[in-house]
Amino acid sequence: MLAEVTHILPVTLIRRERMLPIPGRVLVRKGQKVSATDVIAEANLNPEHLLLDIARGLGLPEDKADRYLQCKDGMQVAQGDILAGPVGWAKRVVRSPRGGRVILAGDGKVLIELDSPPFEMKAGIPGTVIELRENRSVTIETSGALIQGVWGNGQIDYGLMFVLVRSPDDTLTTDRLDVSMRGSLVIGGYCGDAEVLRAADSLPLRGLVLASMDAALVSEAARMRFPIMLIDGFGKLPMNTAAFKLLTTNERREAALNAENWDRFKGVRPEVVIPLPASGEPKTPREVGYFEAGQQVRILRAPHKGKIGTLVALHPGINRLSNGVQTKTGVVQLESGDEVVISLVNCEILE
């Protein structure tokens, strides 16, 4: 059975293609080293257009106004540039009210695409540019530890990790945040209070990695100016032990937090990357795989949601669970030593 793979790896080769939503302009070159917050490409996602009636502005019929045009299709114009004229003894002209690019000029009219702040795409991870797709995407490669999450608020930043989580089931409260953490990427446990997010924003932090969060805080977290990532999900869930061990053993290292939204169709998800040198030739992690006995898995549904275990056996065919559901099943040995029968649909491979 095909399964989704979540990566929590102490060292691996990481390649990420960062793609603009529409064609734009790539700002880096192949072989260039970039940091997580470097702007590597830009595009105008919401162009604004302005249609000017040149004939009316010059006081001429449309068929005569075109001979006085001072611009043509594709020309870049600045605010105040003359678009047409002068005409008559008064030297009447039509000027561009704002800067932009002429899209169409003719029939007594000029259509301008106005200049506006472009969408800036950040690298997301520190590394080396290894591939470019003209006007569309940049592929970056690095080596290091990788911890993937399940939800992010869409922000990106980079900073020194400050670990506040003392145990996998720890709770982050406002009294544990202080000015010494300003500019840090804080690793916390469960967050159930919006005041914690506001306190983190006022410091400000460079980022916040949480085990879990109350679902009622989603809109508040989405408004924050710094990246927020959840490793295990919504509700009061403990941090899985694999992520807890990896993050706590790398305290005071610099890390990149790309809290982009999880999109299964695009193959992107929120993640923390801790740049580390690789010994030998690191392998590129796979994104999907097949369930096999001996694999480490994470359970995604209650009553064992968030728990990690080892898949010790796969049952042949389709089996009926105690609740009457018929599905593919397997036996998972939890870290406590208990063995449970689980629907494989409710599991993911952890590697």
Secondary structure, DSSP 8 states (H G I E B T S, - for coil): -EEEEE-EEEEEEEEEEEE-SS--EE---TT-EE-TT-EEEEE-SS-EEEEEEHHHHHT--HHHHGGGB---TT-EE-TT-EEEEEETTTTEEEE-SS-EEEEEEETTEEEEEE----EEEE-SS-EEEEEEETTTEEEEEEEEEEEE-SEE-S-EEEEEEEE---STT-B--GGG--GGGTTEEEE--EE--HHHHHHHHHTT-SEEEEEEE-GGGHHHHHH-SS-EEEEEEESS----HHHHHHHHTTTTSEEEEE----BTTTTB--EEEEE---SS------SEEE--TT-EEEE-STTSTT-EEEEEEE-SS-EE-TTS-EE-EEEEEETTS-EEEEEGGGEEEE-
